[in-house]
Amino acid sequence: MTVLHTAIVDATTSVAGGRIYPGELPPTPVYPCISYSRVGGSPLTDFDGDLALDNGIYQFDIFAKTIAEAWSVASALRTALGASADFTYHTQSMRDGGIEQETEPDVFHVSVDGSLWG
């Protein structure tokens, strides 16, 4: 488990029952749950090389049995990430991913993208 993953999990233990996963969801997830992945950004550097800081762009995908629950978990996730002392988080967008009909009917999806500085 990476330091950032540990910090994300620590910041979000009260969100979605602590069911937050790097990459993909488990084969039979319990809802609501969250998966996340890095989708952009780069390490920060100066003339001496890499700094200890990183500015990654992360996508958090929230899955729930109702759209209201998905939005509620997304809001709680933003609040939890924003309150973390381990990194700085700025939300860039929130969007409705619709119903996951291809994977499992009646599962709703909301995505939250943001930058993590830490």
C-alpha positions as CSV (number, residue, x, y, z in Angstrom):
1,M,0.0,0.0,0.0
2,T,1.5,3.4,-1.0
3,V,1.7,6.3,1.3
4,L,-0.8,8.3,-0.8
5,H,-3.3,5.3,-0.8
6,T,-2.9,5.1,3.0
7,A,-3.6,8.8,3.3
8,I,-6.6,8.6,1.0
9,V,-8.0,5.6,3.0
10,D,-7.3,7.3,6.3
11,A,-9.1,10.5,5.1
12,T,-12.1,8.6,3.9
13,T,-12.7,5.8,6.4
14,S,-16.2,7.2,7.3
15,V,-17.2,7.5,3.6
16,A,-18.9,4.5,1.9
17,G,-18.3,2.3,4.9
18,G,-14.6,2.5,4.2
19,R,-15.0,0.6,0.9
20,I,-12.5,2.5,-1.2
21,Y,-10.3,0.7,-3.7
22,P,-7.3,1.7,-5.8
23,G,-7.9,0.8,-9.5
24,E,-10.9,-1.5,-9.8
25,L,-13.7,-2.6,-7.5
26,P,-13.6,-6.2,-6.2
27,P,-15.6,-8.8,-8.3
28,T,-18.7,-8.6,-6.0
29,P,-18.7,-5.2,-4.4
30,V,-20.9,-4.1,-1.5
31,Y,-22.5,-0.8,-2.3
32,P,-21.9,2.1,-1.9
33,C,-18.2,1.9,-2.8
34,I,-15.5,4.0,-4.4
35,S,-12.7,3.2,-6.8
36,Y,-10.0,5.7,-7.7
37,S,-7.1,6.1,-10.0
38,R,-4.5,8.6,-11.0
39,V,-5.4,10.1,-14.4
40,G,-2.8,12.8,-14.8
41,G,-0.4,15.2,-13.2
42,S,3.4,14.9,-12.6
43,P,6.0,15.1,-9.8
44,L,7.1,18.6,-9.0
45,T,10.8,19.4,-9.7
46,D,13.2,22.3,-9.2
47,F,16.8,22.9,-10.4
48,D,18.0,20.3,-7.8
49,G,15.7,17.6,-9.1
50,D,12.5,16.0,-7.8
51,L,10.8,17.6,-4.8
52,A,9.0,15.5,-2.2
53,L,5.7,17.1,-3.4
54,D,3.4,15.6,-6.1
55,N,0.5,17.1,-8.0
56,G,-1.6,14.2,-9.2
57,I,-5.0,14.4,-10.8
58,Y,-7.2,11.6,-9.5
59,Q,-10.6,10.3,-10.5
60,F,-12.9,8.9,-7.8
61,D,-15.8,6.8,-9.1
62,I,-18.7,6.3,-6.7
63,F,-21.1,3.4,-7.1
64,A,-24.4,3.1,-5.2
65,K,-27.8,1.6,-5.5
66,T,-29.6,5.0,-5.8
67,I,-28.5,8.2,-7.5
68,A,-29.2,10.1,-4.3
69,E,-26.9,7.8,-2.4
70,A,-24.2,8.2,-5.1
71,W,-24.4,12.0,-4.9
72,S,-24.4,11.9,-1.1
73,V,-21.3,9.7,-1.0
74,A,-19.6,12.0,-3.6
75,S,-20.3,15.0,-1.4
76,A,-19.0,13.3,1.7
77,L,-15.9,12.2,-0.2
78,R,-15.1,15.8,-1.3
79,T,-15.5,16.9,2.3
80,A,-13.3,14.2,3.7
81,L,-10.6,14.7,1.1
82,G,-10.7,18.5,1.7
83,A,-10.3,18.1,5.4
84,S,-7.2,15.9,5.2
85,A,-4.0,17.1,6.9
86,D,-1.9,14.7,4.8
87,F,-2.5,16.4,1.4
88,T,-4.3,19.3,-0.2
89,Y,-7.3,18.5,-2.4
90,H,-9.1,20.6,-4.9
91,T,-12.2,19.3,-6.8
92,Q,-12.1,20.0,-10.5
93,S,-15.4,18.4,-11.5
94,M,-18.3,16.2,-10.4
95,R,-20.4,14.5,-13.0
96,D,-23.2,12.0,-13.2
97,G,-21.9,8.8,-14.8
98,G,-25.5,7.4,-15.2
99,I,-26.6,3.8,-14.6
100,E,-24.1,1.0,-15.0
101,Q,-26.4,-1.1,-17.2
102,E,-23.5,-2.9,-18.9
103,T,-22.0,-4.2,-15.7
104,E,-24.8,-4.3,-13.2
105,P,-28.4,-3.0,-13.6
106,D,-29.6,-0.5,-11.0
107,V,-26.1,0.7,-9.9
108,F,-25.6,4.4,-10.2
109,H,-22.3,6.1,-10.9
110,V,-20.9,9.5,-10.0
111,S,-17.4,10.6,-10.8
112,V,-15.3,13.2,-8.9
113,D,-12.1,14.5,-10.4
114,G,-9.6,16.5,-8.4
115,S,-6.0,17.4,-7.8
116,L,-4.1,16.0,-4.8
117,W,-1.0,17.9,-3.6
118,G,1.1,16.2,-1.2
